[in-house]
Amino acid sequence: MPSYDLIVIGTGPGGYVCAIRAAQLGMKVAVVEKEKTFGGTCLNIGCIPSKAMLHTSELFDEAGHAFAKMGIKVGTPALDLPAMLRFKDEGVEGNVKGVAFLFRKNKIEAHNGVGRIAAPGKVEVTAARGPSTVLEAKAIVIATGSDVAQLQGITIDEKRIVSSTGALSLEKVPRHLLVVGAGVIGLELGSVWRRLGAQVTVVEFLDRILPGIDTEVARQFHRILEKQGIGFKLASKVAAIDSNDLMLKVTIEPVAGGTAFDLDADVALVAIGRVPYTEGLGLEAIGLKLDNRGRIPVDGRFATSVPGIYAIGDVIAGPMLAHKAEDEGIAVAEIIAGKAGHVNYDVIPNVIYTSPEVASVGKTEEELRAADVTYNVGKFPFTANGRAKANQQTDGFVKILADARTDRVLGVHIVGSDAGNMIAEAAIAMEFGAAAEDIARTCHAHPTLPEAVKEAALAVDKRAIHM
Ligand SMILES: Cc1cc2nc3c(=O)[nH]c(=O)nc-3n(C[C@H](O)[C@H](O)[C@H](O)COP(=O)(O)OP(=O)(O)OC[C@H]3O[C@@H](n4cnc5c(N)ncnc54)[C@H](O)[C@@H]3O)c2cc1C
């Protein structure tokens, strides 16, 4: 029976990073993956393909709407959707091949098939074809990720009623795309198809978009998206989707009660979130109980209730983000190796890759108020940033929340072009326990968008220069 120090089940960003770190630490490592390619949700059907589509559709939109103003004459750009989808697929291929290369480089043995934990220390791998094999290991890490959350009574066919997976490969631009859910995935993919020419309507149960994001940020972003032509039906729920005709008939009900109405759409995207995935792992048989949201409970060292079995990533509590899964992968490998692995959950950035982008790290104003923390706010708009003005990309602002007593940065929220890259500065500052004053005294290159971060830090003490 093949024997290892560590078996990782699942090769998403949590699993593959964990396997590499464990191999670096001298462990003999195997991974088990049920899909044909490595990289999990993120590389195959999540982060990577969605960002490729956001990139290409943004350029398409710019070519059609912004180039002429900049003095670039290209005529009306024509969409070659099959080529755009190929470009996306090539990006995915490059990434998943990269993981296979890293496994070989680190002498990690890969087993294809569904992994079931037959007993602590034993994983049975059942391939699509051929007999199953049993592997042995001192430790097992479950990194089986998540799956699309289903909307009750609505069947996803990935053609007309799609999840994010189908929405990344639509064969033609829908005339009307109805998006169920104003979360990150719904707004990113809604933006993609709006830029490519679809009419887009987003239906959201809550009375706001982007639950969990700072309310002021979400409000301003909502207005920007409306200006871009995305329609919203807030405080509304999709009660049914009738797919018997050529067009889908979507029945929408106000959450507070009242008259339901129908909207026609050619494609409906169900983007109401994701749920942990533990199917086929055989957890019940080994006595591992899930929590009330289907997640695997772990302690501060990622250990489950069964000795020798750990879990990380989307399948445990916390934000369902690739970089959170990666950091947990590194931490658990280090813990298993007897080192001090650690994840700082107070400093996990969150990015929405729309145009403009939305990025945040740390606490929102609502969270600080709820925790009775007194704080100062420093805000700086991109309308006053030299580079943003030169590029004529002035939508948005930077907001820094700092402890009123100590000036320590507690949260940073950015709406703006390139916010996703800018948030890294805030994350590093917070990781080092910086005060707003530290950011304000750090020399920032001119002319750059991050100068707005410095100005927001100055504004915490009411001394922004360019405002
Ligand atoms: C459209 C979309 C866009 C996204 N964009 C972003 C983004 O921009 N940034 C970001 O941070 N996050 C993003 N995410 C979220 C991100 O993809 C996840 O947080 C991340 O993939 C979680 O990593 P993971 O390793 O926990 O699990 P996953 O990536 O889900 O990987 C789990 C792996 O386990 C395998 N597996 C499951 N069960 C078994 C079994 N029994 N045996 C063998 N293999 C098994 C699965 O096949 C899969 O390969 C996005 C998600 C989606 C859907």
The ligand as a Gaussian input file, in Angstrom:
#p B3LYP/6-31G(d) Opt

LIG

0 1
 C      -16.763000      32.407000     -10.648000
 C      -15.879000      32.451000      -9.439000
 C      -14.953000      33.465000      -9.305000
 C      -14.117000      33.519000      -8.204000
 N      -13.216000      34.529000      -8.124000
 C      -12.399000      34.608000      -7.065000
 C      -11.413000      35.625000      -6.996000
 O      -11.276000      36.449000      -7.893000
 N      -10.608000      35.660000      -5.909000
 C      -10.724000      34.749000      -4.893000
 O       -9.976000      34.846000      -3.919000
 N      -11.648000      33.766000      -4.931000
 C      -12.477000      33.670000      -5.994000
 N      -13.385000      32.655000      -6.063000
 C      -13.454000      31.702000      -4.937000
 C      -12.323000      30.647000      -5.038000
 O      -12.431000      29.979000      -6.261000
 C      -12.403000      29.676000      -3.878000
 O      -12.405000      30.384000      -2.664000
 C      -11.217000      28.728000      -3.883000
 O      -11.162000      27.996000      -5.082000
 C      -11.292000      27.760000      -2.704000
 O      -10.192000      26.921000      -2.743000
 P      -10.225000      25.475000      -2.096000
 O       -8.853000      24.909000      -2.303000
 O      -10.769000      25.518000      -0.739000
 O      -11.288000      24.620000      -2.963000
 P      -11.564000      24.452000      -4.507000
 O      -10.833000      25.397000      -5.335000
 O      -13.037000      24.355000      -4.655000
 O      -10.923000      23.020000      -4.824000
 C      -11.423000      21.844000      -4.293000
 C      -10.918000      20.683000      -5.121000
 O      -11.228000      19.464000      -4.467000
 C      -11.641000      18.497000      -5.421000
 N      -12.427000      17.480000      -4.695000
 C      -13.591000      17.671000      -4.009000
 N      -13.964000      16.517000      -3.402000
 C      -13.026000      15.584000      -3.739000
 C      -12.851000      14.220000      -3.404000
 N      -13.686000      13.570000      -2.576000
 N      -11.791000      13.576000      -3.943000
 C      -10.919000      14.218000      -4.751000
 N      -11.029000      15.515000      -5.085000
 C      -12.062000      16.187000      -4.568000
 C      -12.443000      19.326000      -6.408000
 O      -12.573000      18.658000      -7.640000
 C      -11.573000      20.591000      -6.495000
 O      -10.591000      20.450000      -7.480000
 C      -14.220000      32.544000      -7.177000
 C      -15.151000      31.509000      -7.299000
 C      -15.963000      31.443000      -8.414000
 C      -16.937000      30.325000      -8.539000

